[in-house]
Amino acid sequence: MSNPQVELHVTINVAETATPGVITLELDAQNAPKTTENFLNYVNKGFYDGTIFHRVIKNFMIQGGGFTTDMKQKETDAPIENEAKNGLKNDKYTIAMARTNDPHSATAQFFINVVDNGFLNHTAPTGQGWGYAVFGKVVKGEDVVDAIKKVRTTRKGFHDDVPFDAVVIDKAVAL
């Protein structure tokens, strides 16, 4: 069986210009089965449709999957077990689960690494060592990821690094 793929259909808004793009993700169901299943559950129920990339840090990552265009956080399912010890690395163009300081707190939010972020990898089952679970990679649309990482950001409410103009996930589609 081949690995599942998901397309993120996005619109990058900059001033008065809206640029559509597609990021194709290949998920690693073998090495991250629970995380892959969790992500696909959110995709299949339309959870990501209309959410935004709400945190963009040019030389780090782009994060999305949890907020609407008006910066309201969406209700999620229960957190999942952290699968960061699966051997997958937080390399450029990989997708990983976002979480709080609790290593097993990931729900719907994810991020795409825009550089190699080795410091996010699992090193030990401790508070500092758990790392962030990689569960796939970008296989098409790297140019779209690169365009998103370059958008101008600002502070909105309690959130830093929010795109000045919304970067919207119009639709997430399992292929």
Phi, psi and chi 1 to 4 in degrees:
 res  aa     phi    psi   chi1   chi2   chi3   chi4
   1 MET       -  133.6 -179.3 -178.7  133.5      -
   2 SER   -80.8  161.1   62.0      -      -      -
   3 ASN   -69.7  142.1  -76.6  -36.8      -      -
   4 PRO   -65.9  150.4   13.0  -17.5      -      -
   5 GLN  -124.1  150.1  -68.0 -168.5  -16.9      -
   6 VAL  -133.5  136.2  170.1      -      -      -
   7 GLU  -102.0  130.6  -74.8 -178.5  -14.2      -
   8 LEU  -103.1  111.7  -59.9  178.3      -      -
   9 HIS   -89.5  115.9  -65.2 -101.4      -      -
  10 VAL  -120.8  158.2  -58.6      -      -      -
  11 THR  -125.5  121.1  -59.2      -      -      -
  12 ILE   -97.4  112.2  -56.4  167.6      -      -
  13 ASN   -96.5  126.0  -64.3  -69.0      -      -
  14 VAL  -134.9  113.8  177.5      -      -      -
  15 ALA    54.8 -119.4      -      -      -      -
  16 GLU   -97.4    8.4  -59.2  -63.2  -45.2      -
  17 THR  -108.6  129.3  -54.7      -      -      -
  18 ALA  -112.2  118.1      -      -      -      -
  19 THR  -111.8  117.1  -54.9      -      -      -
  20 PRO   -79.8  155.5   28.4  -31.4      -      -
  21 GLY  -161.7  164.9      -      -      -      -
  22 VAL  -130.6  130.7  177.7      -      -      -
  23 ILE  -110.5  120.7  -60.1  167.7      -      -
  24 THR  -100.6  124.8  -55.2      -      -      -
  25 LEU  -108.1  138.2  -54.7  166.8      -      -
  26 GLU  -108.6  120.8 -179.4  179.1  -88.5      -
  27 LEU   -90.9  149.4  -50.8 -178.3      -      -
  28 ASP  -105.5   83.6 -168.4  -30.2      -      -
  29 ALA   -68.2  -23.6      -      -      -      -
  30 GLN   -73.4  -48.0 -178.4  176.5  -14.6      -
  31 ASN   -88.9  -20.2  -69.9  -54.9      -      -
  32 ALA  -136.2   62.9      -      -      -      -
  33 PRO   -64.2  -42.9   21.8  -31.7      -      -
  34 LYS   -69.3  -40.0  -66.3  174.1 -174.9  170.5
  35 THR   -69.1  -41.6  -51.2      -      -      -
  36 THR   -61.9  -46.4  -63.7      -      -      -
  37 GLU   -60.8  -43.3  179.5 -176.5   10.4      -
  38 ASN   -60.0  -48.7  177.0   68.0      -      -
  39 PHE   -62.2  -45.4 -172.9   75.4      -      -
  40 LEU   -63.8  -35.4  -73.0  171.9      -      -
  41 ASN   -59.8  -44.7  -75.8  -21.2      -      -
  42 TYR   -65.0  -41.9  -78.0  110.9      -      -
  43 VAL   -60.4  -50.0  167.6      -      -      -
  44 ASN   -67.6  -24.3  -69.5  -29.0      -      -
  45 LYS   -95.0    6.4   65.8 -177.9  176.8 -178.1
  46 GLY    77.8   14.2      -      -      -      -
  47 PHE   -58.3  -40.6 -179.9   89.5      -      -
  48 TYR   -78.4  -15.8  -65.9  122.9      -      -
  49 ASP   -63.3  122.4  -58.8   -5.0      -      -
  50 GLY    86.3    3.9      -      -      -      -
  51 THR   -87.6  175.1   61.4      -      -      -
  52 ILE  -126.4  162.0   59.5  171.1      -      -
  53 PHE   -81.8  104.4  -79.9   96.6      -      -
  54 HIS   -96.4   -6.0   65.7  -84.4      -      -
  55 ARG  -142.4  116.8 -172.7  170.2  173.1 -130.4
  56 VAL  -129.8  118.0  172.6      -      -      -
  57 ILE  -124.6  110.4  -56.5  175.3      -      -
  58 LYS   -46.3  -45.8 -176.8  179.0 -175.8  173.3
  59 ASN  -107.0   35.8  -67.5  -49.2      -      -
  60 PHE  -144.2  -78.0 -180.0   35.7      -      -
  61 MET  -163.5  169.1   56.3   88.7 -136.6      -
  62 ILE  -120.5  129.2   60.6  173.8      -      -
  63 GLN  -118.6  138.3 -179.0  174.1  -23.7      -
  64 GLY  -152.7 -172.3      -      -      -      -
  65 GLY    93.5   11.7      -      -      -      -
  66 GLY  -136.6  -13.8      -      -      -      -
  67 PHE  -124.3  146.6  -72.3   85.8      -      -
  68 THR   -81.4  173.8   60.8      -      -      -
  69 THR   -62.3  -21.9   54.6      -      -      -
  70 ASP   -96.4   20.0   57.4   -1.2      -      -
  71 MET    63.1   31.2  -72.4  -60.0  -68.8      -
  72 LYS   -94.6  130.2  -67.0 -147.0  178.1   -8.7
  73 GLN   -77.8  134.8 -166.9  162.2    0.2      -
  74 LYS   -83.9  148.9  -66.2 -176.0   76.0  170.9
  75 GLU   -70.2  138.1  -71.0  -71.9  -35.8      -
  76 THR  -119.9  172.4   62.6      -      -      -
  77 ASP   -77.3  179.1  -63.9  -24.9      -      -
  78 ALA   -63.6  151.5      -      -      -      -
  79 PRO   -62.0  159.1  -19.4   29.9      -      -
  80 ILE  -114.6  164.7   59.6  169.9      -      -
  81 GLU   -68.4  138.1  178.3 -174.2  -19.3      -
  82 ASN   -73.5  119.8 -173.2  -29.2      -      -
  83 GLU  -103.2   27.8  -67.5 -177.5  -53.3      -
  84 ALA   -65.3  -18.3      -      -      -      -
  85 LYS   -84.4   22.3   61.1 -176.1  174.9 -163.6
  86 ASN   -84.1    0.2   61.5   17.3      -      -
  87 GLY    90.5  -13.1      -      -      -      -
  88 LEU   -77.3  142.7  -58.9  175.6      -      -
  89 LYS  -108.3  149.9  -55.3  -64.7 -177.4 -156.5
  90 ASN   -78.5   69.2  -79.6  -81.5      -      -
  91 ASP   -93.2  167.0  -67.4  -23.6      -      -
  92 LYS   -53.9  135.0 -173.4  174.2 -174.9  179.4
  93 TYR    70.2   17.3  -60.3  125.0      -      -
  94 THR   -93.2  157.5   57.9      -      -      -
  95 ILE  -111.7  136.7 -177.1  170.3      -      -
  96 ALA  -138.0  164.4      -      -      -      -
  97 MET   -85.0  134.9  -68.6  -55.1  -65.1      -
  98 ALA   -82.8  154.0      -      -      -      -
  99 ARG  -158.7  172.7   61.0  172.4  176.9   80.2
 100 THR   -87.6 -165.5   66.1      -      -      -
 101 ASN   -65.2  -21.0  -73.1  -25.8      -      -
 102 ASP   -75.5  118.6  174.1   -5.7      -      -
 103 PRO   -59.9  -23.3    0.5   -1.6      -      -
 104 HIS  -109.9   44.1  -55.9  -71.7      -      -
 105 SER  -113.5    4.2   62.2      -      -      -
 106 ALA   -65.5  137.8      -      -      -      -
 107 THR  -126.2  -89.8   55.2      -      -      -
 108 ALA  -109.6  -28.5      -      -      -      -
 109 GLN   -71.2  142.6  -69.4 -173.7   38.0      -
 110 PHE  -136.9  167.6   60.2   87.8      -      -
 111 PHE  -142.1  153.4   61.0   92.9      -      -
 112 ILE  -110.4  122.0  -62.5  171.9      -      -
 113 ASN   -68.7  131.0  -69.7  -71.0      -      -
 114 VAL  -103.9   -1.9  -61.2      -      -      -
 115 VAL  -144.5  171.0  -63.6      -      -      -
 116 ASP   -70.6  123.9  -69.9  -12.4      -      -
 117 ASN  -119.8   65.1  -73.2  -46.6      -      -
 118 GLY   -56.8  -28.2      -      -      -      -
 119 PHE   -67.6  -10.9   70.3   96.9      -      -
 120 LEU   -92.0   -3.7  -62.2  177.8      -      -
 121 ASN   -75.6  154.4  -65.7  -25.0      -      -
 122 HIS   -67.5  131.3  175.7   78.0      -      -
 123 THR  -123.8  -27.2   56.7      -      -      -
 124 ALA  -166.6  153.4      -      -      -      -
 125 PRO   -79.5   57.0   28.6  -32.7      -      -
 126 THR  -124.6  168.8   63.4      -      -      -
 127 GLY   -52.0  -44.9      -      -      -      -
 128 GLN   -82.8  -21.4  -68.5  -61.8  -45.0      -
 129 GLY  -101.4   -7.1      -      -      -      -
 130 TRP   -58.8  -42.8 -101.7  107.9      -      -
 131 GLY    79.4 -173.3      -      -      -      -
 132 TYR  -120.0  130.3  -68.5   77.5      -      -
 133 ALA   -75.3  111.6      -      -      -      -
 134 VAL   -78.6  137.1  172.0      -      -      -
 135 PHE  -136.9   13.0   64.2   99.6      -      -
 136 GLY   171.8 -171.8      -      -      -      -
 137 LYS  -150.7  159.5   62.4 -174.1  176.3 -175.0
 138 VAL   -77.0  125.1  175.4      -      -      -
 139 VAL  -110.5  -11.7  -67.1      -      -      -
 140 LYS  -156.8  141.6 -157.0 -175.0  -50.4  179.8
 141 GLY    98.8   20.9      -      -      -      -
 142 GLU   -57.4  -33.4  -67.7   91.4  -18.6      -
 143 ASP   -64.4  -31.9   58.4  -35.5      -      -
 144 VAL   -70.6  -43.7  178.6      -      -      -
 145 VAL   -58.0  -45.2  172.3      -      -      -
 146 ASP   -63.6  -35.9  -69.0  -17.0      -      -
 147 ALA   -68.1  -40.1      -      -      -      -
 148 ILE   -64.0  -42.1  -65.7  169.8      -      -
 149 LYS   -64.5  -16.4   79.1  175.9 -177.0 -178.1
 150 LYS   -95.1   -3.6  -66.2  176.4 -174.8  170.7
 151 VAL   -67.7  152.8  -60.5      -      -      -
 152 ARG   -72.1  138.4 -175.0  171.4   68.0  141.5
 153 THR  -119.5  165.6   59.3      -      -      -
 154 THR  -151.3 -175.0 -171.8      -      -      -
 155 ARG  -104.9  133.8 -179.0  174.4  178.0   84.8
 156 LYS  -130.8  114.5  -70.0 -172.5 -179.7  175.5
 157 GLY    62.3 -124.3      -      -      -      -
 158 PHE   -92.4    7.9  -63.0  106.1      -      -
 159 HIS  -110.0  129.3  -56.5  -82.1      -      -
 160 ASP   -96.6  164.5  -71.0  -38.8      -      -
 161 ASP    62.2   31.3  -52.8  -55.1      -      -
 162 VAL   -88.3  129.9  178.5      -      -      -
 163 PRO   -52.7  134.3  -30.6   38.3      -      -
 164 PHE   -59.5  -43.7 -171.3   82.0      -      -
 165 ASP  -112.1  137.9  -63.3  -58.2      -      -
 166 ALA   -58.1  138.5      -      -      -      -
 167 VAL  -109.4  103.6  177.5      -      -      -
 168 VAL  -100.7  135.1 -178.2      -      -      -
 169 ILE   -87.5   98.7  -60.4  170.2      -      -
 170 ASP   -66.5  -40.8  -60.2  -52.9      -      -
 171 LYS  -159.2  140.3 -171.4  159.7 -166.7   59.2
 172 ALA  -112.8  128.3      -      -      -      -
 173 VAL  -127.7  125.3 -178.4      -      -      -
 174 ALA   -78.6  131.5      -      -      -      -
 175 LEU   -89.9      -  -59.0  180.0      -      -
